[in-house]
Amino acid sequence: MESSDVAQITEHVKKEAAFVQGLKQEIARVIVGQKYMVDRILIGLLANGHILVEGVPGLAKTLAVKTVAMTVSCTFHRIQFTPDLLPADLIGTLVYNPRSGDFSVRKGPIFANLILADEVNRAPAKVQSALLEAMQEHQVTIGEHSYTLDEPFLVLATQNPIEQEGTYPLPEAQVDRFMLKLNVVYPRREEERIIMDRMAATSVDLALSPIVGPQDIMRARSVVDSIYIDDKIKEYILDIVFATREPESYGLELGQYIRYGASPRASIYLTLAAKAHAFIQGRGYVIPQDVKALAMDVLRHRVIVSYEAEAEELASEDVLQRILDHVQVP
């Protein structure tokens, strides 16, 4: 591609991404810090990818999603996943009308633009499979009919890393459907002081102004698709993903620590996420830093470590860090 074409794309991206700064400023009126989580939620929205968040309670996960929904002017539903949750509680059901003798559809809370699936690993397999159809196909089946979900549609699911009693491990196939897995950490001391000053009141005003609408997000997605990614960057993405499957080919002695490498979805999602990251930065082209910034979030839940790694207290992040440090950057 000619450099003039890339410059043209960059100009177009800068124009279309102008709303991002206003969006972040409006979100910052409520959310203190958590730049990493807010950026990744925006990347999920722009790249059409669902997000799995792991973090201890009280880190503003719910508040962050609700705030983003208010600033994007789209519908938001929070669903608390529990062991007694039924698929009908999630997607809806058919209701019989004795007067007419007909069944009518009562849609469930999944029919919204932004879904917060709180403690997603507490629900049984049937509920997980209903959620999986919604995530993958952007539709749900009630009775004999399928119903398309409104776009944009984003599922942000949370897991609590502390309490494991009464939880169902998420199937690998479902975990693989999440574009990003985030590890949310505690705020810094100075950030927590601001949180105290802002939130330590019996009533807190969280009124926000909508900055963009769903149609603006859909238009931004088409711009994200047009962002230029060089063949060298594509090869770099493939090198990272293939190093999780064949570490020996890249001079890495990690074979005994990796049980399963990343699936082809990793290559697709890392490309999309890198483009969305470039969009947020106001660039019409992807640089290696975009890939590096998102690689851990895209891959940490796709690389399954072996018993040997667990015995040496190595997590998937440790293995991935070695790969990212070793694979040659273009």
C-alpha positions as CSV (number, residue, x, y, z in Angstrom):
1,M,0.0,0.0,0.0
2,E,1.2,3.5,-0.9
3,S,2.2,5.8,2.0
4,S,-0.3,8.4,0.7
5,D,-3.1,5.8,1.1
6,V,-2.0,5.1,4.7
7,A,-1.9,8.9,5.4
8,Q,-5.4,9.1,4.0
9,I,-6.6,6.3,6.2
10,T,-5.0,8.0,9.3
11,E,-6.8,11.3,8.5
12,H,-10.1,9.4,8.3
13,V,-9.3,7.5,11.6
14,K,-8.4,10.8,13.4
15,K,-11.7,12.3,12.3
16,E,-13.8,9.2,13.2
17,A,-11.9,8.6,16.5
18,A,-12.5,12.1,17.8
19,F,-15.2,10.9,20.1
20,V,-12.9,8.6,22.0
21,Q,-11.3,11.3,24.1
22,G,-14.6,12.8,25.0
23,L,-15.9,9.3,25.9
24,K,-12.9,8.7,28.2
25,Q,-13.3,12.1,29.9
26,E,-17.0,11.4,30.6
27,I,-16.2,8.0,31.9
28,A,-13.4,9.5,34.2
29,R,-16.1,11.6,35.9
30,V,-17.3,8.3,37.6
31,I,-14.4,5.8,37.2
32,V,-11.2,6.7,38.9
33,G,-8.1,5.1,37.3
34,Q,-8.8,1.7,35.7
35,K,-7.6,3.1,32.4
36,Y,-6.6,-0.4,31.3
37,M,-10.1,-1.8,31.9
38,V,-11.9,1.1,30.2
39,D,-9.6,0.9,27.2
40,R,-10.1,-2.8,26.8
41,I,-13.9,-2.4,27.1
42,L,-13.8,0.2,24.3
43,I,-11.5,-2.2,22.2
44,G,-14.1,-4.9,22.7
45,L,-16.9,-2.6,21.5
46,L,-14.9,-1.5,18.5
47,A,-13.6,-4.9,17.5
48,N,-16.8,-6.8,18.2
49,G,-15.3,-9.0,20.8
50,H,-16.5,-10.2,24.2
51,I,-14.5,-9.8,27.4
52,L,-13.8,-11.9,30.4
53,V,-12.7,-10.0,33.5
54,E,-11.1,-11.6,36.5
55,G,-10.7,-9.5,39.7
56,V,-11.6,-9.4,43.4
57,P,-14.9,-7.8,44.3
58,G,-15.2,-4.1,44.6
59,L,-12.9,-3.0,41.7
60,A,-15.7,-1.2,39.8
61,K,-16.2,-3.8,37.2
62,T,-20.0,-3.4,37.2
63,L,-19.7,0.3,37.5
64,A,-17.3,0.5,34.5
65,V,-19.6,-1.4,32.2
66,K,-22.7,0.6,33.3
67,T,-20.8,3.9,32.8
68,V,-19.7,2.9,29.3
69,A,-23.3,1.9,28.5
70,M,-24.5,5.4,29.7
71,T,-21.9,7.3,27.7
72,V,-22.5,5.2,24.5
73,S,-26.3,5.6,24.9
74,C,-27.1,1.9,24.6
75,T,-29.1,-0.6,26.6
76,F,-27.4,-2.3,29.5
77,H,-28.5,-5.4,31.6
78,R,-26.7,-6.9,34.5
79,I,-27.3,-10.6,35.0
80,Q,-26.3,-12.3,38.2
81,F,-25.3,-15.9,37.4
82,T,-26.3,-18.4,40.1
83,P,-26.4,-22.2,40.3
84,D,-30.2,-22.2,40.0
85,L,-30.3,-19.9,36.9
86,L,-32.2,-21.4,34.0
87,P,-31.7,-20.7,30.2
88,A,-35.2,-19.1,30.2
89,D,-34.0,-16.6,32.8
90,L,-31.3,-15.5,30.4
91,I,-32.8,-15.6,26.9
92,G,-36.6,-15.5,27.7
93,T,-39.4,-18.0,27.2
94,L,-42.8,-18.7,25.6
95,V,-45.7,-17.6,27.6
96,Y,-49.1,-19.3,27.1
97,N,-52.2,-17.0,26.8
98,P,-55.2,-19.1,27.9
99,R,-57.7,-16.6,26.4
100,S,-56.3,-16.8,22.9
101,G,-54.7,-20.2,23.2
102,D,-51.5,-18.8,21.7
103,F,-47.9,-18.6,22.9
104,S,-46.2,-15.2,23.0
105,V,-42.5,-14.6,23.3
106,R,-41.2,-12.9,26.5
107,K,-37.7,-11.8,25.8
108,G,-35.0,-12.2,28.5
109,P,-32.3,-9.8,29.7
110,I,-29.9,-11.0,27.0
111,F,-31.7,-8.6,24.6
112,A,-29.5,-5.5,25.3
113,N,-26.4,-4.0,23.7
114,L,-24.1,-4.4,26.8
115,I,-24.5,-7.4,29.0
116,L,-22.7,-7.8,32.3
117,A,-22.6,-11.5,33.2
118,D,-21.7,-11.3,36.8
119,E,-19.8,-14.4,38.2
120,V,-20.4,-16.2,35.0
121,N,-18.8,-19.4,36.3
122,R,-21.6,-20.0,38.9
123,A,-24.2,-21.0,36.3
124,P,-24.7,-24.6,35.1
125,A,-23.9,-26.0,31.6
126,K,-27.3,-25.4,30.0
127,V,-27.1,-21.7,30.8
128,Q,-23.5,-21.5,29.6
129,S,-24.6,-23.1,26.2
130,A,-27.5,-20.5,25.9
131,L,-25.0,-17.7,26.5
132,L,-22.5,-19.3,24.0
133,E,-25.1,-19.1,21.2
134,A,-25.7,-15.5,21.9
135,M,-22.0,-14.7,22.0
136,Q,-21.1,-16.6,18.9
137,E,-24.1,-16.2,16.6
138,H,-25.5,-12.9,18.0
139,Q,-28.9,-14.6,18.2
140,V,-30.9,-16.7,20.6
141,T,-33.4,-19.5,20.0
142,I,-36.8,-19.4,21.9
143,G,-39.0,-22.3,21.0
144,E,-38.8,-22.9,17.2
145,H,-37.6,-19.4,16.3
146,S,-34.3,-17.6,16.4
147,Y,-34.1,-13.9,17.3
148,T,-31.3,-11.7,16.2
149,L,-29.7,-9.5,19.0
150,D,-29.3,-5.8,18.5
151,E,-25.9,-4.5,17.4
152,P,-23.5,-3.6,19.0
153,F,-23.7,-6.6,21.3
154,L,-21.0,-7.1,23.9
155,V,-20.8,-9.6,26.7
156,L,-18.6,-8.6,29.6
157,A,-18.4,-11.6,32.0
158,T,-16.7,-11.5,35.4
159,Q,-15.1,-14.2,37.5
160,N,-14.1,-14.0,41.1
161,P,-10.6,-15.5,41.6
162,I,-11.1,-16.0,45.4
163,E,-14.3,-18.0,45.9
164,Q,-14.3,-21.2,44.0
165,E,-17.0,-23.0,46.0
166,G,-20.1,-23.6,44.0
167,T,-18.5,-22.7,40.7
168,Y,-18.5,-24.5,37.4
169,P,-15.3,-24.3,35.4
170,L,-16.0,-22.6,32.1
171,P,-15.6,-25.0,29.1
172,E,-12.5,-24.3,27.0
173,A,-14.7,-23.8,23.9
174,Q,-16.6,-21.0,25.7
175,V,-13.5,-19.3,27.2
176,D,-12.1,-19.3,23.6
177,R,-15.1,-17.2,22.5
178,F,-13.9,-14.3,24.6
179,M,-11.7,-12.0,22.6
180,L,-9.9,-10.6,25.8
181,K,-9.4,-11.8,29.3
182,L,-8.5,-9.0,31.7
183,N,-6.9,-9.2,35.1
184,V,-8.1,-6.2,37.0
185,V,-5.9,-5.1,40.0
186,Y,-6.3,-2.8,43.0
187,P,-6.1,1.0,42.4
188,R,-3.1,2.9,43.5
189,R,-3.1,4.7,46.9
190,E,-3.7,8.2,45.4
191,E,-6.5,6.8,43.2
192,E,-8.2,5.2,46.1
193,R,-8.1,8.5,48.0
194,I,-10.0,10.1,45.1
195,I,-12.4,7.2,45.2
196,M,-13.0,7.8,48.9
197,D,-13.6,11.5,48.4
198,R,-15.9,10.9,45.5
199,M,-17.9,7.9,46.6
200,A,-18.0,8.0,50.5
201,A,-21.5,9.5,50.6
202,T,-24.9,8.1,51.2
203,S,-26.0,9.3,47.7
204,V,-23.7,9.7,44.8
205,D,-24.8,11.5,41.5
206,L,-23.7,9.3,38.6
207,A,-25.6,11.3,35.9
208,L,-23.6,11.2,32.6
209,S,-24.1,12.6,29.2
210,P,-24.3,10.3,26.2
211,I,-21.3,11.0,23.9
212,V,-22.1,8.6,21.0
213,G,-24.9,6.3,19.9
214,P,-24.9,2.7,18.8
215,Q,-24.8,3.8,15.1
216,D,-21.6,5.7,15.8
217,I,-20.0,2.5,17.2
218,M,-21.1,0.6,14.1
219,R,-19.6,3.2,11.9
220,A,-16.4,3.2,13.9
221,R,-16.2,-0.6,13.4
222,S,-16.1,-0.2,9.7
223,V,-13.3,2.3,10.0
224,V,-11.4,-0.2,12.3
225,D,-11.7,-2.7,9.4
226,S,-10.1,-0.3,7.0
227,I,-7.0,0.2,9.2
228,Y,-3.8,-0.9,7.4
229,I,-1.8,-3.8,8.8
230,D,1.5,-4.6,7.1
231,D,2.5,-8.1,6.1
232,K,5.4,-8.0,8.5
233,I,3.0,-7.3,11.4
234,K,0.8,-10.2,10.3
235,E,3.8,-12.5,10.3
236,Y,4.7,-11.2,13.8
237,I,1.2,-12.1,15.0
238,L,1.6,-15.6,13.5
239,D,5.0,-16.0,15.1
240,I,3.6,-15.2,18.5
241,V,0.7,-17.6,18.1
242,F,2.7,-20.4,16.6
243,A,5.4,-20.0,19.3
244,T,2.6,-21.1,21.8
245,R,2.1,-24.3,19.7
246,E,5.7,-25.1,18.5
247,P,8.0,-23.3,20.9
248,E,11.0,-25.4,19.8
249,S,10.8,-24.0,16.3
250,Y,11.5,-20.6,17.8
251,G,14.4,-21.7,20.0
252,L,12.2,-21.7,23.1
253,E,12.5,-24.5,25.6
254,L,8.8,-24.2,26.8
255,G,7.3,-27.4,25.3
256,Q,7.1,-29.2,28.7
257,Y,5.2,-26.2,30.1
258,I,2.5,-25.9,27.4
259,R,-0.3,-28.4,27.2
260,Y,-2.3,-26.6,24.5
261,G,-1.3,-23.6,22.4
262,A,-3.5,-20.8,21.2
263,S,-6.3,-21.6,18.6
264,P,-6.6,-19.8,15.2
265,R,-9.1,-17.5,16.9
266,A,-6.1,-16.0,18.7
267,S,-4.6,-14.8,15.3
268,I,-7.9,-13.3,14.2
269,Y,-8.7,-11.6,17.6
270,L,-5.1,-10.3,18.0
271,T,-5.3,-8.7,14.5
272,L,-8.7,-7.2,15.3
273,A,-7.7,-6.0,18.7
274,A,-4.5,-4.4,17.4
275,K,-6.5,-2.5,14.8
276,A,-9.0,-1.3,17.4
277,H,-6.0,-0.2,19.6
278,A,-4.6,1.8,16.7
279,F,-8.0,3.4,16.2
280,I,-8.1,4.5,19.8
281,Q,-4.6,6.0,19.4
282,G,-5.8,7.8,16.2
283,R,-3.6,5.9,13.8
284,G,-4.6,4.4,10.4
285,Y,-2.0,1.7,10.6
286,V,-0.9,-1.0,13.1
287,I,2.5,-0.9,14.8
288,P,4.2,-3.8,16.7
289,Q,3.4,-2.0,20.0
290,D,-0.3,-2.4,19.3
291,V,0.2,-6.2,19.0
292,K,2.4,-6.3,22.2
293,A,-0.1,-4.2,24.2
294,L,-2.9,-6.7,23.5
295,A,-1.1,-10.0,23.2
296,M,-1.3,-10.9,26.8
297,D,-5.1,-10.1,27.0
298,V,-5.8,-12.1,23.9
299,L,-3.7,-15.1,24.7
300,R,-3.6,-15.6,28.5
301,H,-6.9,-17.7,28.5
302,R,-6.0,-19.6,25.3
303,V,-2.6,-21.1,26.4
304,I,-3.2,-24.0,28.8
305,V,-0.2,-24.8,30.9
306,S,0.9,-28.3,31.8
307,Y,1.2,-29.9,35.2
308,E,5.0,-29.3,35.1
309,A,4.3,-25.6,34.8
310,E,1.9,-25.7,37.7
311,A,4.5,-27.6,39.8
312,E,7.0,-24.8,39.1
313,E,4.3,-22.2,39.8
314,L,4.4,-20.9,36.2
315,A,1.1,-19.4,34.9
316,S,0.2,-18.8,31.3
317,E,1.3,-15.2,31.7
318,D,4.8,-16.3,32.6
319,V,5.1,-18.5,29.5
320,L,3.6,-15.8,27.3
321,Q,6.0,-13.2,28.6
322,R,9.0,-15.4,27.7
323,I,7.5,-15.8,24.2
324,L,6.9,-12.1,23.7
325,D,10.4,-11.3,25.0
326,H,12.0,-13.9,22.6
327,V,10.0,-13.5,19.3
328,Q,11.7,-11.0,17.0
329,V,9.8,-7.7,16.6
330,P,9.6,-6.4,13.0
